[in-house]
Amino acid sequence: MADTSARTLRLITLLQSHRFWPGEELSARLGVSPRTLRRDVDRLRELGYPVEARRGVDGGYQLAAGAALPPLVIDDEEAVALAVGLQVAADHAVEGLAEASVRVLAKVVQVMPARLRRRVEALRSVTVPMSWRTDTAARIDPDALTAVALACRDTERLRFRYESADGTATERHTEPHGLVRLERRWYLVAYDLTRQDWRTFRLDRLAAPAPTGARFLPRALPTADAAEFVRAGLQGQSHPYRVEALVDVPAPTVRQRIGSWAEVEEVAPGRSRVRMNADSLEWPAMALGSLGADFRVLAPPELTALLAAWGERFTRCTTPGDDGDGGGDPGGPNQRAESER
């Protein structure tokens, strides 16, 4: 049975590595007869792998698209590439992908050997991320992120150290419910056992998460889902700016594009009211501009002034004229010398 299991895993790996395998070559690779190969293929089909067979002298086998995704077998290089790619997706606000990336990353890291974890950490430590505003996109420790994700998945009580906005550090004992990515930050929604109430924790302020091994029965959230709980908590916080605008875009379209960061209300067919809480005005300006339609700012006046300044600057940059530097490279000599495409 052990030999059969090992051969089955080897067969999966081979089928995933090439689109089509001639039957004779595949039998030789596995060291089995064509009859045994056919039995192994039938076993894979029972496990959910859609293996197609081609008959004749040029016959062979290949994996096809199926109704569901079967278990995948990956090698060391692929595991490292997968973990690094998932961390990148989790670090960036890719709509609809960040939360799924964390779930998959937690599964991969859980079974990854220490030697591969060291390679992933080495790649991550020497990679400098590029973002529009590194001051507002708080960096998260991937190990902490995956530890919290696993505790949420396994309904396992979690202890960690948490630093509040005023710098006060406390030890927390929680029942983690779920992770939410909102406004370029990660939040943990959990039931605080010390305070006997639901709380939201920013992951960039959370340190040393330690699963306790104690399982718990999930409690019912006071809101429809974890994302709504986080949004409700953020609305109760103080923000420097409260943005409100009318946009000539149907509400469903606005919600699809920027609904994770804004309240959207339909005021007329094809017209919506958008409200946002913001720490700075650059992001609301870009969000409204990304809708690709006319809009009118109702508040605050600082946003109107910012958009006017941007408009003047953009107009100047599209107006032909002498730039005054003799047609030099705007990147500068250092940029030309150091940049390679």
BELTA-V534833 format. One record per backbone hydrogen bond with DSSP energy under -0.5 kcal/mol. CO is the residue of the C=O (numbers start at 1). NH is the residue of the N-H. E is the energy in kcal/mol with one decimal. If there is no record, write none. Layout:
co = (CO/CO)
nh = (NH/NH)
e = (E/E)
This chain:
co = (1/2/3/4/5/6/7/8/9/10/11/12/13/14/14/21/22/23/24/25/26/27/27/33/34/35/36/37/38/39/40/41/42/43/44/45/48/49/50/50/52/54/56/59/60/61/62/68/72/75/76/77/78/79/80/81/82/83/84/85/86/87/88/89/92/93/94/94/97/98/99/100/101/102/103/104/105/106/107/108/108/109/113/113/114/115/116/117/118/119/120/121/122/124/126/127/133/133/136/140/141/142/143/144/145/146/147/148/149/150/151/152/155/157/158/159/160/161/162/162/164/168/170/172/173/173/174/174/175/178/180/180/182/185/186/187/187/188/188/189/189/190/190/191/191/192/192/197/199/201/202/203/205/207/210/213/214/216/225/226/227/228/229/230/231/232/234/241/241/243/244/244/245/246/247/247/250/250/251/252/253/254/255/258/258/263/265/265/268/271/271/272/273/274/275/276/278/280/281/282/283/284/285/286/288/289/294/296/299/300/300/301/302/303/304/305/306/307/308/309/310/311/312/313/314/315/316/318/329/331/332/333/334/335)
nh = (5/6/7/8/9/10/11/12/13/14/15/16/17/17/18/61/26/27/28/29/30/31/32/37/38/39/40/41/42/43/44/45/46/47/49/48/50/51/52/64/62/60/59/23/54/21/52/70/74/79/80/81/82/83/84/85/86/87/88/89/90/91/92/94/94/95/97/98/101/102/103/104/105/106/107/108/109/110/111/111/112/112/116/117/118/119/120/121/122/123/124/125/126/127/128/129/136/137/138/142/145/146/147/148/149/150/151/152/153/154/156/155/216/212/174/210/172/207/164/170/167/164/162/160/193/194/158/176/191/189/182/187/185/182/203/180/189/190/201/177/178/192/199/175/193/196/197/192/190/188/205/206/163/161/159/215/157/218/229/230/231/232/233/234/235/236/237/243/278/276/298/299/274/296/249/272/253/254/255/256/257/258/259/261/262/275/267/273/271/267/268/247/265/245/263/243/241/284/285/286/287/288/289/290/291/292/248/246/244/303/304/305/306/307/308/309/310/311/312/313/314/315/316/317/318/318/319/320/332/335/336/337/338/339)
e = (-2.6/-2.5/-2.4/-2.3/-2.2/-2.1/-2.4/-2.2/-2.2/-2.2/-2.5/-1.9/-1.1/-0.6/-1.0/-2.6/-2.4/-2.4/-2.2/-2.3/-1.8/-1.4/-2.0/-2.4/-2.1/-1.8/-2.4/-2.4/-2.2/-2.0/-2.0/-2.1/-1.8/-1.2/-2.4/-1.2/-0.5/-1.8/-0.6/-2.7/-1.9/-1.2/-1.8/-2.0/-2.8/-2.8/-3.3/-0.7/-0.5/-2.3/-2.2/-2.4/-2.6/-2.4/-2.5/-2.5/-2.4/-2.0/-2.0/-2.2/-2.4/-2.2/-1.1/-0.6/-2.5/-0.8/-2.5/-1.6/-2.5/-1.8/-1.8/-2.3/-2.8/-2.4/-1.5/-2.4/-2.8/-1.7/-0.9/-0.7/-0.6/-0.7/-0.6/-2.1/-2.2/-1.1/-2.3/-2.6/-2.2/-2.2/-2.4/-2.5/-1.2/-0.9/-0.6/-0.6/-0.8/-1.2/-1.2/-0.5/-2.5/-2.7/-2.1/-2.3/-2.2/-2.4/-1.8/-2.2/-2.4/-2.7/-2.2/-0.8/-1.6/-2.6/-2.9/-3.3/-3.1/-2.7/-0.5/-2.6/-1.8/-2.7/-3.1/-1.8/-2.4/-0.6/-2.3/-0.6/-2.2/-2.8/-0.6/-2.6/-1.4/-2.7/-2.3/-2.6/-0.5/-0.6/-2.6/-2.9/-1.6/-0.6/-2.9/-2.1/-0.7/-1.3/-1.3/-2.8/-2.3/-3.1/-1.4/-1.0/-1.9/-2.7/-2.1/-0.5/-3.0/-0.5/-1.6/-2.2/-2.4/-2.4/-1.9/-2.3/-2.0/-1.0/-1.2/-0.5/-2.4/-2.3/-2.7/-1.9/-3.1/-2.7/-1.7/-2.6/-0.5/-1.9/-2.8/-1.9/-1.7/-3.0/-1.5/-1.7/-0.7/-2.3/-0.5/-3.6/-2.7/-1.6/-1.5/-2.7/-2.5/-2.2/-2.7/-3.2/-1.9/-0.5/-1.9/-2.3/-2.8/-2.6/-2.1/-2.0/-1.1/-1.5/-2.7/-2.6/-2.8/-1.0/-1.1/-2.1/-2.2/-2.6/-2.1/-2.2/-2.5/-2.7/-2.2/-2.2/-3.1/-2.2/-2.3/-2.0/-0.8/-0.7/-1.1/-0.6/-1.8/-0.6/-2.1/-2.4/-2.3/-1.8)
